[in-house]
Amino acid sequence: MTFSTPNHHPRSQPFFDHVFSFSVTPDLKIWIRNFQIVDETLQLQEIGPRFVLETIRIFAGSFSGAVLYDNPDYESPNTKRRTLKLANRGKYIEKQLKKKVADSKDVQIKEVMAVKMEDPVGEVFEIKEESLTEEAQKIAAIIHKKKRKKKKIFKRPNISWLKNTDASAEQYVKLNVGGALFQTTVGTLTKHDTMLRAMFSGRMEVVTDSNGWVLIDRSGRHFGVILDFLRDGFVPLPECRVEVEQILVEARYYLVQVSIPQKPL
């Protein structure tokens, strides 16, 4: 089957443009393929799309007449939809039946649980509450007192430099700050209102090792700078901006107020 322009068309030359091919497969389906003539060499190029037609019925006339062929394997779309609906309906009915069976079992269990059963043992093992005598009440009170938990009382650390304030100000303290060892006086540590004053004035718990070193779980890299500031009230800061930020972070941790002098304009 070909499509072309008419031979006597006023504005076109006669030529063949499209070619349609028809083929019947063994399963009695008709395949239609669409080709186009590309150039003057009459080469065909498939441009699609492909159509597949299923033979349902063949009449003697164009659209009517005696039936020459009737496809026994043909199944209409409505029949397929009806089959799918029936299958889903069967699943729904099965689900509802299972639900009804489960509900009936629950009702039976509730009915069985509602029936009161007599105790086969009887009153042999029934325990009657008897009033306690005076001696039994005293013993029960003693047992109840023993069960009470004792409240933990916080005890301040027994540190020698806290006993005498005047003498402890000049006493040296050994500090272990993150592995770095320092020695200074109690007066230097309690000179300003910082966390170190709270530690060495008895307001905070102080942890020491077996050798008497006070342990502080913090990096000791810039702790010497903080000690110099507590002792002298002023300490020169390095030119590196990163180190200055690290020193300020450590100072804020120990609640030490460090002021950075501004450069004159």
C-alpha positions in Angstrom: 0.0 0.0 0.0 1.5 3.3 -1.1 0.6 7.0 -0.8 1.6 9.5 -3.5 0.6 12.7 -5.1 -1.9 12.5 -8.1 -0.4 12.5 -11.6 -2.3 15.7 -12.6 -1.7 17.7 -9.4 -1.1 21.4 -10.5 1.8 22.2 -8.2 3.5 18.9 -7.5 5.4 16.3 -9.4 4.1 12.7 -9.1 6.1 10.7 -6.6 5.7 8.0 -4.0 6.1 9.2 -0.4 5.0 6.6 2.2 4.9 2.8 2.0 2.9 0.7 4.4 3.5 -3.1 4.7 1.1 -5.6 6.1 2.1 -9.0 7.5 0.2 -11.8 9.3 1.9 -13.6 12.2 1.2 -17.2 13.2 -0.9 -16.0 16.1 -3.3 -14.4 13.5 -2.3 -10.8 14.3 -1.7 -8.2 11.6 1.4 -6.1 11.8 1.4 -2.7 10.0 4.8 -1.0 9.4 5.2 2.6 8.1 8.2 3.4 5.8 9.2 6.5 4.0 11.2 6.9 0.8 14.3 8.9 1.8 15.9 9.9 -1.5 16.0 9.2 -5.2 17.5 5.8 -4.7 14.2 4.6 -3.4 15.6 3.4 -0.1 13.0 2.8 2.6 13.4 4.0 6.2 11.0 2.9 8.8 9.5 5.9 10.6 6.9 4.1 12.7 4.9 3.7 14.6 4.0 0.0 14.3 0.4 -1.1 14.6 -0.7 -4.6 15.6 -4.3 -5.6 14.8 -6.0 -8.7 16.1 -8.4 -10.4 13.8 -11.8 -10.7 15.4 -14.3 -11.4 12.6 -14.2 -11.4 8.8 -17.4 -10.5 6.9 -18.2 -11.3 3.3 -18.9 -7.6 2.6 -17.0 -4.4 3.7 -18.8 -4.1 7.1 -21.6 -6.6 6.9 -22.6 -9.8 5.2 -22.0 -13.5 6.0 -19.3 -14.3 8.7 -16.4 -15.9 6.9 -14.2 -16.2 10.0 -14.7 -15.8 13.7 -11.7 -15.8 16.1 -12.4 -18.3 18.9 -9.4 -17.1 21.0 -10.4 -13.4 21.0 -11.3 -11.9 24.4 -12.8 -8.5 24.5 -11.5 -5.8 26.9 -14.8 -5.8 28.8 -14.4 -9.5 29.5 -10.9 -9.0 30.8 -12.0 -6.2 33.1 -14.8 -8.4 34.4 -12.4 -11.2 35.1 -10.1 -8.9 37.1 -13.0 -7.5 39.1 -14.2 -11.0 39.9 -10.7 -11.9 41.1 -10.5 -8.9 43.3 -14.0 -9.5 44.6 -13.0 -13.1 45.6 -10.0 -11.7 47.6 -12.3 -9.1 49.3 -14.8 -11.8 50.3 -12.0 -14.1 51.6 -10.7 -11.2 53.7 -14.1 -10.4 55.2 -14.6 -14.1 56.1 -11.3 -14.2 57.9 -12.3 -11.0 59.8 -15.6 -12.5 60.8 -14.0 -15.7 62.0 -11.5 -13.7 64.1 -14.3 -11.6 65.6 -16.3 -14.8 66.6 -13.2 -16.3 68.3 -12.7 -13.1 70.3 -16.3 -13.2 71.4 -16.0 -16.8 72.5 -12.8 -16.0 74.5 -14.5 -13.1 76.2 -17.5 -15.3 77.1 -15.2 -18.0 78.6 -13.3 -15.4 80.6 -16.5 -13.9 81.9 -17.6 -17.2 83.4 -16.4 -17.4 87.0 -14.7 -20.7 87.9 -14.8 -22.1 91.4 -11.4 -22.5 93.1 -10.7 -26.3 93.2 -8.3 -25.9 96.2 -10.9 -24.1 98.3 -10.1 -22.1 101.4 -7.1 -24.0 102.4 -4.5 -21.5 101.2 -6.4 -18.4 102.0 -4.3 -16.1 104.2 -6.2 -14.2 106.8 -4.7 -10.8 108.0 -4.1 -11.0 111.7 -3.4 -7.9 113.9 0.3 -7.7 114.9 1.2 -7.8 118.5 3.3 -5.1 120.2 6.5 -7.1 119.9 5.8 -7.8 116.2 5.2 -4.1 115.5 8.5 -3.1 117.1 10.4 -5.7 115.0 8.6 -4.4 111.8 9.5 -0.8 112.7 13.2 -1.8 113.1 13.2 -3.6 109.7 11.5 -0.6 108.0 14.2 1.7 109.4 17.0 -0.5 108.0 15.4 -0.4 104.5 15.5 3.4 104.4 18.3 4.7 102.2 20.7 7.1 103.9 21.1 10.4 102.1 24.6 11.1 100.8 26.1 14.1 102.6 28.6 16.1 100.6 31.8 16.5 102.5 34.3 19.2 101.5 37.7 18.0 100.7 40.1 17.8 103.6 42.8 20.1 102.2 45.5 21.5 104.5 45.6 25.0 102.9 41.9 25.6 103.6 42.4 25.4 107.4 44.2 28.7 107.9 43.5 31.4 105.4 46.4 33.6 106.3 48.9 30.8 106.2 47.5 29.2 103.1 47.8 32.3 101.0 51.6 31.8 100.8 51.4 28.0 100.5 52.4 26.5 97.2 50.1 24.3 95.3 51.0 21.7 92.7 48.8 21.6 89.6 48.5 19.0 86.9 46.6 20.5 84.0 46.2 18.0 81.2 49.7 16.5 81.9 51.5 19.9 82.2 52.8 20.6 85.7 52.6 24.0 87.4 53.4 25.3 90.9 52.0 28.5 92.3 50.6 29.9 95.6 47.1 29.7 96.8 47.0 33.5 97.0 47.6 33.7 93.2 44.8 31.3 92.5 42.3 33.1 94.8 43.3 36.7 94.0 40.5 37.2 91.4 36.9 36.0 91.4 37.4 33.0 89.1 36.7 29.3 89.0 40.1 28.7 90.5 39.2 30.8 93.6 36.0 28.6 93.9 38.2 25.5 93.7 40.8 26.5 96.3 38.4 28.3 98.7 36.3 25.1 99.4 33.3 25.9 97.2 34.1 23.3 94.6 35.4 19.7 95.0 39.1 19.3 94.2 40.6 16.0 92.9 44.1 15.1 93.8 46.3 12.1 93.0 48.4 10.0 95.4 51.4 12.5 95.1 49.2 15.5 96.1 49.0 17.0 92.6 45.6 18.8 92.0 44.2 17.4 88.7 42.5 19.7 86.2 41.0 17.9 83.1 42.0 20.6 80.6 44.7 21.4 78.1 47.7 23.0 79.8 49.1 24.7 76.7 48.0 28.2 77.7 47.6 27.7 81.4 50.9 29.4 82.1 49.7 32.6 80.4 46.6 32.6 82.7 48.7 32.1 85.8 50.9 35.1 84.8 47.8 37.2 84.3 46.4 36.2 87.8 49.7 36.9 89.4 50.6 40.3 87.7 47.2 41.5 86.4 48.6 41.9 82.9 50.3 39.7 80.4 51.5 40.4 76.8 49.6 38.6 74.2 51.2 37.0 71.2 50.9 38.5 67.7 49.3 35.4 66.3 45.5 35.9 66.1 44.8 32.2 66.4 46.8 31.9 69.7 45.1 34.9 71.1 41.7 33.3 70.4 42.8 30.1 72.1 44.0 32.0 75.2 40.7 33.8 75.4 38.8 30.5 75.2 40.8 29.1 78.1 40.3 32.3 80.0 36.5 32.1 79.6 36.6 28.5 80.8 38.3 29.6 84.1 36.0 32.7 84.3 39.0 35.0 83.9 38.2 38.4 82.4 41.0 39.3 80.0 40.9 42.7 78.3 42.7 43.1 75.0 44.3 46.6 74.6 43.4 48.3 71.4 46.2 49.6 69.1 46.3 53.4 68.8 45.2 54.9 65.5 
